[in-house]
Amino acid sequence: MGTALLHFLAGSLGSLVVFVAFTRLSGCASFSAPFGVVFVGIACASLAHFLSPWATPAVLVLYAVASAGELYQERKARGDSQAPG
């Protein structure tokens, strides 16, 4: 049970850090509380319990890659000079 709680906290806090970082990079002035952070935490706890403890870093990396892709598409659509390519 302790392992699941640890991975829930790690997944929730890690996804919150990723969310805040990419929200700041996108230039948002305000946003509502991210409820998806709880879902990522639950997914990390479940996968760590039933599959492998390495699932938590994998989920966080996938979340960061997806957030980076959204940021890239948003900047490309706005026509920012900061978007690579």
Secondary structure by P-SEA (a helix, b strand, c coil): caaaaaaaaaaaaaaaaaaaaaaaaacccccccccaaaaaaaaaaaaaaccccaaaaaaaaaaaaaaaaaaaaaaaaaccccccc
